[in-house]
Structure formats: C-alpha cells, structure tokens
C-alpha cells in the first residue's frame, strides 16, 4: 500500500483504513470511533475452501463479530501460499488464488482493499422538523414505495435480517448502533421523486416489505450538505426519525442531474448484460454514488437505466416504480456474480 502512495499512521483515529488481524478462535473487534474509518479484518480460516458455500459459514460470522467492512480469510498458513477469500456484509464472496506469481497475488489483494482506503462515507443525517402537515401521513408516492417493498418481498429479494443478536455481544451491538444507527442488516432500498428537488426514500435497517411510518420507515430527502457531508431530511415533529438509506447520496446525485428520473430501485440481484461499476466501493460512499451516476449519464435514456454495482447488486431508474417493475421484474437474477 505504501508503494501505491498510502501512508502508515500510528494512531488508528488518524487512519482511513485499519487492518485488524486476529485468531479465528478469538475474533477481536476493532471499535473505531469515527464512521469514516473502514476496517479490513484478516484471519486464517483453515481447510481448503474453494466455493462460497464452503467459505461463507466459516467467514461471515467472523466478519460480523469483528465489526468489519471486509473480511479476508486465508485457507492456510502463509508458508503455503494460501488462497484469500474476501467476504462483504452483503454476503458477497470472491476468491484470490494464492498459487502462482506472488507479486500478482498481492496486486489483486490491493485492488480489493483500495476502494475502502480511498472512499468517503456519507451517512450522516441532518433532520429538520419542517415536513408539511399534509405529508405527515404520506401521499400517493409513499404508498407506491410501500407497494414496491411488498413486491420485492414477493420476489424473494429481501433476505431476512441477519441474526445480529446471536452473533454480537450486547456491548458490540451498542457500539454498532452508536456508530451507524444500525438496528439490524437489511437489503435494498427504494425511492421516488416528490418534485424537482425532493424525493422520498426508505430508511436504513428496516424491513422493506413493511414500510409504515413517515419519518421512520420512509423519509423525505431535501438536499445534501456538502460542507458537513450530511444528507438533509424533512420529518414530522414529535417523531424520532431513523436514518435514511445509506445509498441516499447516490440517489440524490441521479435525481439532481436527470429530471426525467422519477424513481430508483436498488436490489441485491443481477441482470445479464448490464454495465457495471469498475470497483467494489462500499455502500454509502460518495465514490460509489459518483461511479453509478457516471454510468447513468452515459445511457441513451437515463430514466431507463440499469447499472450493476460490482459484487453488490443493481441500481435501476425509471419514470415510476411501476415502470421499473414492468421492465425488469421477469429478468432479475437472485444471485449477484462475484468477480
């Protein structure tokens, strides 16, 4: 990493990336104090795992227990040129073969770490209790978002939240909630435009098949405060709001640039033949949002775009959520290919 221009720092609070090494029998979390610090954990997982079905049961619990953004599991001691299995919170998995040229091996490892080391997380929210009273119970657009969540559930594209209470100690759950406002892991997000500058969007960490309360399950995004790196939201008074989905920055970029986009759907699914982002940027980062927005801009009709997020899923634009489902519902592949 130093050869690629990164600098080692002694104080983790000054870092953008921390590599956390631990014994798999004693997974040790790194409790970062800042949201903008990404953690890559490294451990041996033993055995000769080759496929996702062999590696995931050994690695995913370690990813969660170590509070990591990415886990690298090695299949044996360093002296044997082990394979490296990369596991993401979205249950993505890909393997870097350890045999052959070692310089090339470490180049490939670096390529998968670099997006974490250079990304800016945009998950802070600024809440204003100024939502017009006529919107406190929602409108036709929020009803379309509720229906879209139920349609996703029917397509089996919303895995049940990971049993985080069974994996993490109470102390670590408190730490995650304090750091990210995380109440569990959920998948996908839905948004739809209200007017030229505002859009409704599903909240983070909620069951997308059961979206109910305005300000908690569905929120109104009114802008982005670039100086503070914060998504700005309008909520009803006397409501304790949840954070909006981490992909709000991506949706904000697309709506701002393309007036014809009326709705956006993000799913952990795939479609054949779609253009894809080049790097596996983390969710909620400015870089992922920009990479997706850059591809949407190249489409003949940006309001009908389908963009692959490398090793992650799809972002799909449409004139409405109904339009999106009519175009893609029968073409969605449940599993995202990992490369």
Steps between C-alpha positions, in 0.01 A plus 500: 500500500788736568630429149162624370523830688329418831661606829524291817379677817549390860171637633195308365286811550708670230454212255247451223566123494590262783617141442391289797675162540364237739481127573177353365433336838515841666359757256594842628299806394662832426271759654558803284391835633421658165261389226755588232748230614462179300616169646642202310541192719750225426498147640572139409189293435681171443406218266481511123187707442447576132138603459267750666307213661819370663642837604193699611407298812856539629549865410175696530460463879863618534424804283211598728680422826800709397280797398669503159420654164690218329642169621794320340512132596818305417466128441831408664830629639691761301777250421259304280394789273139495621200614302332816624122500540340846508161533672279811511205594726268445201608133516713547190792262457794480261827312511852601400706195409822487700694279261717651231670839491505655849534859376187454292323344801565806715403732217162328486464521878579872487244558224229375735618705798571828321134614470468483880818699550389785273122528554305769686201377698187714474259365761454798732146638504377851580134500607267799476154467656342703221315236299171657383206368704323370190791254455514366856296196396671474159356533152453299182878480452565352844221250436679396180818449704311275745361296212847471342639363827227235507571406137868458584405273787289289263802465268708363792756778453487615862688246713399489862713732713813323619459377863736761635385443860629144477839604364593814695531566870280769653802729521577463128134552406503826696819603321350430155182688585699797625728499196248438221154510655479135403211292624564198282608428144254556218527486124409732215335840496223685321448866414264715293506867403261747667598809299799666334718500814352245742447122506358239736728211600487192720685510832811304589472173690123454456296218353430625147191278477336682794556874448252696712593818684602826336824621656593152620448254213476749213674839508501812284848594373525874431871545426865424567721718719837462330691690768368274777487186284140449612168406337231757588150372586161645581306306765181546702527650848476266798648208304832339584633454146711217369792559269421499132649221288877518462458528122324837527807683367490287183128563445546873569765523228276326245183698576687830497649439155212324324153660533346208307589251774192457718602196704804289589516142621809333648494122540751230585432320174647498150413521131699370207676748274488810721784755530668485839714716726867410478574484873327350803447829687328474839133591538435855610817644351522803274718299262238228448233761438716679246597176323133407456399853397780506242358186334140624512619811314631288210169323439294600196207563738618556860143453623512137381845400627611173661844521663691217664683570826805275495457203735194663651182537295306732268385860492202543267341831396151554362224750447324332793541192717225332298699571183812341655319180598334464162841521329714278723285280725531192275871554429644522851746229602498435873875451542760766431812365321820576690818590312 
